Amino acid sequence: MVFGKTTSIGKIASKLVREGKKVVVAASDTFRAAAVEQLEEWANRSGSILVKKEEGSDPASVVYESMAKTKEIGADVLICDTAGRLHNKKYLMDELAKIKKVIDKEMPEVRKEILIVLDAETGQNAIAQVKAFKETTDITGIVLTKLDGTSKGGVVIGIVSENQIPDRKSDV
């Protein structure tokens, strides 16, 4: 089964809800056409709570409102779906830094997992992608998607080793 970033988030949310967690999902990919609708479908399927705003909204404001909702209802987990990023697009990396800054300011005490979602078909270019992301934010894990469509996924071994990213397998 081939799936990408938003679908991975839906699967993670589903797993957490099955474990008895109350999950809020922030639809902070406000630029990709149908991203919010896709995430809304996953939130409905998983039983998680979706926070969204209109298309083109500031992604950091969606994250901010999602944190408020998380606190208000006493949710256990907040998952933020951000726009896909190319490491060579400075404005996208700046946006990511802004989101992290908002989260760190509003929820400094909580444990944060920052997952980079890589398409296995990216191959060696993923190394540059991870390096650029690490300059902007800490990465605590990798989600490697579309492994069934390529043999290039082996690049993740070098990425994990070179960047001291925890090596954890998930059955999501």
Secondary structure, DSSP 4 states (H G I P E B T S, - for coil): ----HHHHHHHHHHHHHHTT--EEEEEE--SSTTHHHHHHHHHHHHTPEEE---TT--HHHHHHHHHHHHHHHT-SEEEEEEPP--TT-HHHHHHHHHHHHHHHHH-TTS----EEEEEGGGTTHHHHHHHHHHHHS---EEEEE-GGG-SGGGHHHHHHHHHT--------
